[in-house]
Every structure is written in structure tokens, then in C-alpha cells.
């Protein structure tokens, strides 16, 4: 093997090991030392040392165990120099035996640590944006500079935000614990909301694509660690279904395409199949389970026309009672329009708009235009499409004007 | 860990009417469990006096230092294992239903 190949192989091995081990190492060191910054620093230093050593010495048999041992030794060094209490040092010594290969002791405990870390990062006593940023930094190991770019702030601002969050965890004594009993059910939706934000940060038109992958990875981890929580599996399914369209949702110029314009052969059908399997073990009563069912109806349909619209409409009916919002009412009206004819859709749309709930929401005008067109009132539809176009710019505006011309 | 629990009013008309707890029972329960070290209701802000010293001169004025509609009407000093326990204590206080409760940890001066 040439040197270059060895370096590339080692770098790949470090990247793989870090994806699997970073959160584990940080989570475990936080539990033992109670020091978030120390835990992150030691995990980073272990990765740096691996990049330096593995090309020459070869990739160890258990890369994750090697990293854990190095990080743990580093933490012991730092703490010894700081002469902390005996207990912390003893815990660290117990944590990692001498041979790196056995460092993955107590899988249960280590798994719990990652879950603890997620619940602590997502504690409701932290500001929502701090929860998302802290999860990205600490659980996913995303560099602060990348997080700052995604949140459109300077790196120094993001560093301060993260520091403030960690300081609050220490000062207010936010526990490093997975809540138990009724509190788990109370806190879980907040954790899932952070994951959802993380995913949309990645999946949005100008988002950071890696965040969507991280959100899926975390949802998988949660689903494995909290089996039997229907909404966790449902959220993972929802992510997989939305993400399955990633290669089909833009045209060659990079403009976003609506579902009816996408080449369905480009969808990730393995991910769709996995999501459908996941949904089979969820209860259709939570907001994510219902959204995922709707997404699955679209993902498994050969075309817009051949979509099971009555099933979509039924899921929206339930979603509107579980999580009422004007936008859900609008989507519900559109679904009923396809399932039961444009008149049914227009009637529900009128109800959704009552009281001005959707005023200034251009998609409501576009939906009315589409339903009106399908009802056969061409002149009115053209006028409505033009009105909807006025609220948009760029590709969306052009698409709406094209539709107006269709009926003029 | 000590937390000072400020019991405040809230002007938003969103009072929660679900099984209203009794404040006497709340005090008795938390005193018994050693989680409440002290606490009291405060007289209204009309009885408040603000004291400042500026340029060496004493300035005494009527009223609270901040003119807000929300006001602190009481306090409790808690001793809890962590923030989650303090949140559980606070949520059971009747004023969490019609007012708001602020939890402030004591500053750790040993650091």
C-alpha cells in the first residue's frame, strides 16, 4: 500500500469510527466528568491522534474502542493535573480497561449515555435554537463553524450561544438523565421536535444537506433505544419518506419541483420500503404517524392521479383534530378536492379561511385556483392563478403564470 | 442545589382550570419532604420601596423598580436535587396555573 493510499484509508477509517463513536465518547465522558467542554475536547483530540497514527500504524481492530481509550486517557490526564476529587478519577479508570478492544464494556450503559446526552441537549429549559445547535455540536460532532453557517450567524456568535447553553446546564443543574415515568412521555415530543427542526434545516431548499442525514441517524438511534414509542418510529419513517425524494426534487437548473413534476424513478425506493415497514408498527394517532402516512401514500403512488387520495384525506381529517392549524386545514381541503371532487375541496377551503386564518398565505390562493380550474370555471381560475403568482418570485411565479395562461 | 422560586402574576388571560392544587397542601407536602426551606407571600407593589445609592447619595423612591403589570407576589426557597425536581415542585404550585413561576438557582460561590 502506498503512503497516499494508507493515509486515505486511515482518514476514511477515522471518519467511519467517528460517526459511530463520537456521541458515545462525549456522552460517556460527560457522565463521568460532568464537564461538557472537556468531553468534547478529549473526543476531538482522540480523532486528531487517530488521523496522525493510523496511517503509519494501521487501523486498530476496534477503532471505536481505540478512540474511547485515548479520549478517556486524555480526560484522566487533564483531571489529574487539575487535581479533582478522587471519585471522578476512579470512575474513569473503571470505565475503560487497559486493552482498547474491551473498551466497549457495558454496552447498555454506553447506550444510555447517548440517550442521556440527547435528552439533556433537548431540555425545555434551554432555548429552542440552543437545543438544535447543542445537539448538532455535542451529539453529532458537527463543527461549530458549520452550525453557524446553517443558522446564518458568525462563528463567534454560535460559540457564545453554545457556551451559554452549557453554562446554563451546569448553573441551573439540568440533570444528565433520561426522564422516567410520565416525564418521559412529556419530554419526548420536545426531543422529536428538535430532530424535526434538524431535519428541515438540512432538507430546506438552501439547507445543509448533512443535517438531514444526521437527523435520520439520530432518529434511528432513538428508535433503537426507545422501542415501543410509536411516534419515534413514525418520525424516522417521515424523514425517510421526505428524504427519498432528494435526487428528484430539483430540475437541471436547480429549481424545486412539485410532486407531480418529479421523476418518480429517481426516488429512493429502498428508503420508502423501510418507511412503510416502520409505519406498520406505529399507531395512527400521533402527529408524526399521520404525516408519515400521508407521505407514504404519495411515495408509494405511481403518479399524482393514481394516489390513494381518500386515504390521504382521511389522514388529514385525523391530523386536523390531533394538531389543528390553518395550514393543515388547507392541505386537508386540497386532499378532499382530489378524493371527493373540487366542490368538496372548495367547501373545506372556505371553512379553513374563515376568520382570515389564511390571509396572506399565497398557497391558499393557488389551491383555490387549482380547485376552481378543475371545477371548470376557467376565467376565474386564470384570475386566481395570476393573483397567486403576484405573491411569488422566480420559478414559482413563472409556474403559476404558466397555469394562468393555460386557462386564459 | 438551592433554587429561589419567584411566584409571579401573569396578565395573560390563559388560566389553567384543571384540578387546582391547594397552596396549603403544597407547602405542607414540600416542607415534609425537605424541599421547601422557607417561603412567604409578599405585600402588593403599592407597598414597595426602591432604594439606590448614586454618587454617594441615598435615593429612596416609591414603588417597584420595574413598572410591569406582572409582579412578584411571593417566594419559596427550595432545596432540590436538580432542575427537573424543582420544575416538578413548581408545576404543582397553584400560581403555575394562573401566574408564572421563575426558578433561579443560587450562584455556586465555591467555584
Interface residues (C-beta under 8 A of the other chain):
Chain A: X123 X125 X171 X172 X173 X174 X175 X177 X179 X183
Chain B: X1 X81 X82 X83 X84 X87 X103 X105 X107 X108
